[in-house]
C-alpha cells in the first residue's frame, strides 16, 4: 500500500510536457489534483486533449484504467461542459464577424493595446483597434458597430483608465460608451489589467457597473506569452469569465485584486478553432474621445 501511495504521488508530481502536447494533464488537474494520476495511462492509451471528447465510460475504464466510477463520471461531466461551452459560443457568434475589439485609454494604454493586437494576430485572431482621432464633435457609429460585431471585447485597464467614467452620467466618455456597447452586445468581456486599481462598483455609472464582475488577466510584461495564453483560454471558454460575486477572481483566487488573474507559467488547453479568421481591421477613428472628439 505504501508503494502504491508513493507511486500515485509521483504521478501527480510528474512533468508530462514532453509527451503531453495538448495539455491533457492541465485538463485533468482542473477537476482536482488527484485526477492527474490518470495522465500517464491516458497518454499511453493514445488519448489527447482533442480525442478525449469522444471517449465513453467503458473506454475510460478498460483502455485508460480508471477504476474509480465517480472519477469517470467527473471526467465525462467535464467533457460535456466543454462541449456545451463550444456549442453555445458557436451559436452566439454566428452573426459576429470580428474576433476581438480592443478598447483602451489613449493617454496611457495605446502601447499595450497595440501589443495585444500583435500577439492575437499571430495566433490567428482578427483584431480591431482604432488608431487615430475622430473629427471634432463627430459621433462614430461605425466604431460602436464594430463592437457589436465582435465576439470578444478586451478592456485595457491602465492607471486611472476609468477615472473619467466616474461622473460621466451622460455617457460622453468614449471608453464608457464602448463598455456599455459591449455589455449590450453580449460580447465576451475580458479586462486586461496593467497597474490598475478597481474603483468600487457604486462609484461608476449604473450602466457600466457590470464590468466590475468580469474576471480578467493581470498583465506582466516579463511574462507576455503566459498572459496571452491565459487570455486565449478565456476567449475559448476554457476558463470562467464571470465571477461568483462582485469582483471575484477565478476559483479560489477571490482576493483584493478584484477580478484579475495573474497568469502562471504558459499552459493552454488547445481546442479546435471555432472562429472564422479574417485580416485585422483598423479604423481611422479613436475610441477614447470626450464629447468634443478630443483624446485625453
C-alpha positions in Angstrom: 0.0 0.0 0.0 2.8 2.4 0.8 4.4 1.7 -2.6 1.0 2.4 -4.3 0.6 5.7 -2.4 4.1 6.8 -3.4 3.6 5.8 -7.0 0.4 7.8 -7.1 2.2 10.8 -5.6 4.9 10.5 -8.2 2.2 10.5 -11.0 0.8 13.7 -9.5 4.2 15.5 -9.5 5.4 14.2 -12.8 6.2 16.5 -15.7 4.4 15.2 -18.8 5.2 18.2 -21.0 7.5 16.2 -23.4 4.6 13.9 -24.3 1.5 15.9 -23.4 1.5 18.4 -26.3 -2.2 19.3 -25.9 -2.1 19.7 -22.1 -4.3 16.8 -21.2 -2.8 16.9 -17.7 -4.0 20.5 -17.3 -7.5 19.5 -18.2 -7.4 16.6 -15.6 -5.9 18.9 -12.9 -8.8 21.4 -13.4 -11.1 18.8 -11.8 -8.7 18.3 -8.9 -5.0 17.4 -8.3 -5.9 13.7 -7.7 -7.0 13.4 -11.3 -3.5 13.9 -12.7 -2.7 10.3 -11.7 -4.6 9.3 -14.9 -2.5 11.3 -17.2 0.1 8.6 -17.8 -2.3 5.8 -18.5 -4.5 8.0 -20.8 -1.4 9.2 -22.8 -0.3 5.6 -23.2 -3.8 4.8 -24.5 -3.4 7.4 -27.2 -5.7 10.0 -25.6 -5.1 13.7 -26.1 -7.0 16.9 -25.4 -8.9 16.6 -28.7 -9.8 12.9 -28.7 -10.9 12.9 -25.1 -14.2 14.4 -26.1 -15.1 11.1 -28.0 -14.4 8.8 -25.1 -17.1 6.6 -23.5 -17.2 5.5 -19.9 -16.3 1.9 -21.0 -13.1 3.3 -22.7 -12.2 5.3 -19.6 -12.4 2.0 -17.6 -11.0 -0.5 -20.0 -8.5 1.4 -22.1 -7.4 4.1 -19.6 -7.6 2.0 -16.4 -9.8 4.5 -14.4 -11.4 2.1 -11.9 -13.0 4.8 -9.7 -16.5 5.2 -11.1 -17.0 8.6 -9.5 -13.9 9.9 -11.2 -15.1 8.5 -14.6 -18.4 10.4 -14.1 -16.5 13.6 -13.2 -14.3 13.4 -16.3 -17.4 12.8 -18.5 -19.2 15.7 -16.9 -16.2 18.0 -17.6 -16.0 16.8 -21.2 -19.7 17.6 -21.7 -19.2 21.0 -20.1 -16.5 21.9 -22.6 -18.7 20.7 -25.5 -21.6 22.8 -24.3 -19.4 25.9 -24.0 -18.1 25.4 -27.5 -21.6 24.9 -28.9 -23.0 27.9 -27.1 -20.1 30.0 -28.3 -20.7 28.9 -31.9 -24.4 29.8 -31.7 -23.8 33.2 -30.1 -21.1 34.1 -32.6 -22.8 33.2 -35.9 -23.6 36.8 -36.6 -20.3 38.2 -35.3 -17.7 38.5 -38.0 -14.9 40.1 -35.8 -12.9 38.1 -33.2 -11.6 40.9 -31.0 -12.3 44.6 -30.3 -9.6 46.3 -28.1 -10.8 49.3 -26.0 -8.2 51.4 -24.3 -7.4 54.8 -22.8 -5.1 56.6 -25.3 -3.3 58.6 -22.7 -1.5 55.6 -21.4 -3.0 52.4 -22.9 -2.1 52.6 -26.6 1.2 50.7 -26.3 -0.4 47.7 -24.5 -3.4 47.7 -26.9 -1.1 47.6 -29.9 1.0 44.8 -28.3 -2.1 42.7 -27.7 -3.2 43.2 -31.3 0.1 41.8 -32.5 0.1 38.8 -30.1 -3.5 37.9 -31.1 -2.9 38.3 -34.8 0.0 35.9 -34.6 -2.4 33.4 -33.1 -4.9 33.8 -35.9 -7.5 36.2 -34.5 -8.9 39.2 -36.3 -8.4 42.3 -34.3 -10.0 45.8 -34.4 -8.1 48.7 -32.8 -8.7 52.3 -33.5 -5.6 54.3 -34.3 -6.5 58.0 -35.0 -8.6 60.8 -33.6 -12.2 61.5 -34.5 -13.1 64.7 -36.1 -14.3 67.2 -33.5 -17.9 66.6 -32.5 -18.4 63.5 -34.6 -20.1 60.5 -33.0 -18.6 57.5 -34.6 -21.4 54.9 -35.0 -19.1 52.8 -37.1 -16.8 52.3 -34.1 -19.7 51.1 -31.9 -20.9 48.9 -34.8 -17.5 47.2 -34.7 -18.1 46.4 -31.0 -21.5 44.8 -31.8 -19.8 42.6 -34.5 -17.0 41.5 -32.1 -17.0 38.2 -30.2 -14.6 39.4 -27.6 -14.1 42.8 -26.0 -10.7 43.4 -24.5 -10.8 46.3 -22.0 -7.2 47.5 -21.4 -7.1 49.0 -17.9 -4.1 51.1 -17.3 -3.7 53.5 -14.3 -6.9 55.7 -13.9 -8.4 54.2 -17.1 -11.9 54.5 -15.6 -11.4 57.8 -13.8 -13.3 59.8 -16.4 -16.2 57.4 -16.3 -17.0 58.1 -12.6 -19.0 61.3 -13.1 -20.0 60.5 -16.7 -23.7 60.2 -16.1 -24.5 61.3 -19.7 -22.2 58.7 -21.2 -20.0 61.2 -23.0 -16.7 59.5 -22.4 -15.7 57.1 -25.2 -14.4 54.3 -23.0 -17.7 54.5 -21.1 -19.6 54.3 -24.4 -17.6 51.3 -25.6 -18.1 49.4 -22.4 -21.8 50.0 -22.5 -22.0 48.9 -26.1 -20.0 45.7 -25.3 -22.4 44.9 -22.4 -25.4 45.4 -24.6 -24.0 43.3 -27.4 -23.2 40.4 -25.1 -19.5 40.4 -26.0 -17.2 38.2 -24.1 -15.6 41.0 -21.9 -12.0 40.4 -20.7 -10.3 43.1 -18.7 -6.5 43.3 -19.2 -5.1 44.8 -16.0 -1.9 46.8 -16.0 -1.1 48.6 -12.7 -4.8 49.4 -12.4 -6.9 49.6 -9.2 -10.6 48.9 -9.5 -13.0 51.5 -8.2 -15.9 50.4 -6.1 -18.8 49.5 -8.4 -21.1 52.2 -6.9 -18.6 54.8 -7.9 -19.3 54.0 -11.6 -22.4 54.8 -13.7 -25.0 52.1 -13.3 -25.0 51.2 -17.0 -21.3 50.0 -16.8 -21.0 48.6 -13.3 -21.4 45.1 -14.5 -17.8 45.3 -16.0 -16.5 45.0 -12.4 -17.8 41.4 -12.2 -15.7 40.0 -15.0 -12.5 38.1 -14.3 -9.6 39.3 -16.3 -5.8 38.9 -16.9 -3.2 40.8 -14.9 -0.6 41.9 -17.5 3.0 41.2 -16.6 5.4 42.5 -19.2 8.1 39.9 -18.5 5.6 37.0 -19.0 3.8 38.2 -22.1 3.3 34.7 -23.6 1.9 33.4 -20.3 -0.5 36.3 -20.2 -1.7 35.8 -23.7 -2.0 32.0 -23.1 -4.4 32.9 -20.2 -6.2 35.4 -22.4 -6.7 32.8 -25.2 -8.1 30.3 -22.7 -10.7 32.9 -21.6 -11.5 33.5 -25.2 -12.0 29.8 -26.0 -14.3 29.4 -22.9 -11.9 27.2 -21.0 -11.9 29.5 -18.0 -14.9 31.1 -16.3 -15.2 34.8 -17.3 -17.9 35.8 -14.8 -17.1 35.9 -11.1 -19.3 34.2 -8.5 -19.9 37.6 -6.8 -18.9 41.2 -7.1 -15.3 41.3 -8.5 -14.3 37.8 -7.6 -11.3 36.0 -9.1 -11.2 32.6 -10.7 -11.9 29.7 -8.4 -10.1 30.3 -5.1 -8.5 33.5 -6.3 -11.2 35.8 -4.9 -9.0 38.4 -3.2 -8.2 42.0 -3.0 -7.1 42.1 -6.7 -10.8 42.3 -7.6 -11.4 40.2 -10.6 -8.0 39.9 -12.0 -6.0 36.7 -12.5 -2.2 36.6 -12.5 -1.1 34.0 -15.1 1.2 31.2 -14.2 3.7 29.5 -16.5 2.5 29.2 -20.1 -0.2 26.5 -20.3 -3.1 26.2 -22.6 -5.6 23.5 -23.3 -5.8 23.5 -27.1 -9.3 23.2 -28.6 -10.2 23.1 -32.3 -10.5 26.5 -33.8 -14.1 27.7 -33.7 -13.7 31.2 -35.2 -13.7 32.4 -38.7 -10.4 34.2 -39.2 -10.0 37.4 -41.2 -7.5 40.2 -41.6 -7.0 42.8 -39.0 -9.4 45.8 -39.1 -8.1 49.2 -38.3 -10.2 52.3 -38.4 -9.2 55.9 -38.8 -11.2 56.5 -35.7 -10.5 56.9 -32.0 -12.0 55.2 -29.0 -11.5 57.4 -26.1 -12.7 60.9 -27.0 -14.7 63.3 -25.0 -17.9 64.9 -26.2 -15.9 67.2 -28.4 -14.0 64.4 -30.0 -10.7 65.1 -28.1 -8.4 62.5 -26.7 -7.1 62.6 -23.1 
